[in-house]
Amino acid sequence: MKILVACEESGTVRDAFRKLGHDAYSCDILPNASPYHIQGDVLEHLEDGWDLMIAHPPCTRLCNSGVMWLDRRNLWDDLKKAWQFFNSLKAANIDRICVENPIPHKYAREHIGKYTQLIQPWQFGHGETKATCLWLKNLPSLKPTNIVDGREQRLHKLPPSKDRARLRSITYQGIADAMAQQWGEEE
């Protein structure tokens, strides 16, 4: 299959699909040294004949952890741009789509809708918590592959740094592998 992994700088999900023989590419405004990475605006590549897209749009203005800043810093215009971008990905003319984000706050939910599934890293071999919502189009819910003990919030506890946001955005390998194994079969 020809697969687009939108808004993924790390290449984790892209590489999980490539290991299984798929023609997978990541696309992000940030660079990645892989020849299978498209640096640029993903909206310009949505009509490139993809069979499946997994999208990781920025969550800063959409998720619960940032809701208090909307009013304090008057970020309502940023919120509107965020949900418009999210919905552009969700409505792309691609047969199968997964859009991934943390739990959205009520203002975001009014515009992006309710998620289809909520998953946790500990369901896929990582002893950590990080609630991740999936909005699915023509894809089955992910089935847990390796439920493990331990419920650490490692990413939540990361100290402030220039890399904190990037580190928090990397998909857990177990989740990437489950996506590739479970959604990588052509129907």
N, C-alpha and C positions, 0 to 999 in steps of 0.2 A: 504494500500500500504506500501511497504518497501521503506523508504526514507532516503537518505544520505544528510546531510547538511554539506558540505565540508568547512573547514577553518572557522568554527564558534566556538569560545570559549564561547560566551555569552549564547548560547542555545535559543535565542529568536525565531528564525525560527523553530528550532526543536520542541520547546514546543508548538508553534501555531499548528503544525501538530499533535502532540500527543494529544492535547485537543480535536481534532476531531476524535480521535481513530486510528490514523495511527501508524505504527511501525517505528518511526522516530528516527534517531541517528545523533548527531553532531560528527565531527571528526576534531581535531586540534592538533598541536604540543604542545599547551598550555593545562594545566589541567582544568577540570571542575568537580565539585563534583557530578554531576548527574550520575546515573547508565546508562543513555542513551547517554553517551559521550565516544567516542573512542579517547584516547590520542595517537597520533602517526602520521606517514606520511600517508596522505589520499591516495596517489598513490598506497599504498599497499592494499587498501580496495576497489578499484574501481570495482573489479570483484566479489563482494560478493552478487550478485543477487538483486541489487536495481532496483526499478521501476521508480524512480525519483531522480534526484540530483539537489540540489541548491548549487552552489559553490560561495564562497566569497574569491577568491585568493587575496593575498597581492597586494595593488595598488601602493605602494611607488615608484616604478620605471616605472610604466605604465601610471600614471595619469598626467594631465596637470600641477598640482601644483608642481610636482617634476621635470619637464623637464629641468629647468635651471641648475640643479645639474649634469646632465648626462655628460656634457662636462667639467664643472668646476672641478668636482671631479673624472673625468674619470670613470664613472659608467656604461660604455657600456656593460661590461661583466655581470653586475648585471641585466641590462635591458634584455639581451639575456636569462638569466636564468628565469627571470620573465615571458617573453612571452612564453618560452617553457613550463613552469609549467601551465600557463593559458591555452595554447592549449592542453596540456595533459588532463586537466579537460573537456574542450570543446569537445574533440574527444573521450571521454570515451565511452565504450560499454554499455551505459545505454539509454533506449528508450527515456526518456524525461529529458531534461537538461535545467537549467537556470544558466548562469554564470553572476555574478553581479560585477560591478566595476564603479568607477567614470569615467568621460569623459576622454578617453585616448588621449595622445599627438600623433603627426603625426608619430613619430618613432615606437611607439607601434602599431598604427593602421595598419602600413605596414605589421605587422606580425600576429596580432590577428583579423583583419578584422573589419568591421563596425558593430556596435551594432544593434539589432533588435528594441529596444524600449528605450526611455528615460522617466523616471518617477521622480516625486518630492514628498517629504513627505506631502506637502499641498494638494495633491490629495487623501491622505489616512488619513485625520484627524489631521495632525500636521501642525501648522502654521509656517513652516520653509522651507527653501530652502536647498537642497543638491541633485544636479543633479546626478541621478543614472542610469547607462546604464545596459540594460539586453541583453545578447546574448541568444536567445531562440532556442531550438531544440524540435520540436513536442509539443510545448506549445503555447497556445494563448497569445496574449498581455494581460497584467494586465489591468483590467478596474478600473478606479478611484472609490473609495467607499464612500468618504466623503470629498468633496472639501471645504476647509476652507479659510477664510481670513487670512492675515498675511504672510509676506514673510521674516522672520528673518533668518539670517545666524548664528544661535547660535553656531553650532559646529565649524564653521570657526573661530569664535571669541574666542574659548577656549584659555586660556593662556598656555604657555609652562608648561608641567608637565610630570612626568613619566607615567601618565595614559592617556595623551591626545590621543595618537594613538588608544588605546583600546576603549576609549569613542567614538571616531569618527567612529569606525568600527561597532558599534552595530546597527543592523537593527532596524528601527522604528517599533514599535508594529503594527501600522496600515498597514504597508507594509507586515509584516510577516503574519498578519491575512488574508490579501487579497490573498497572495500566497497560504496559507492553504485552504481557502474557494474556490478559483477559480481553483487551480491546484490539489486539493486533491480529486477530483472526478475521479474515475477510468473510463476509456473510453472503 
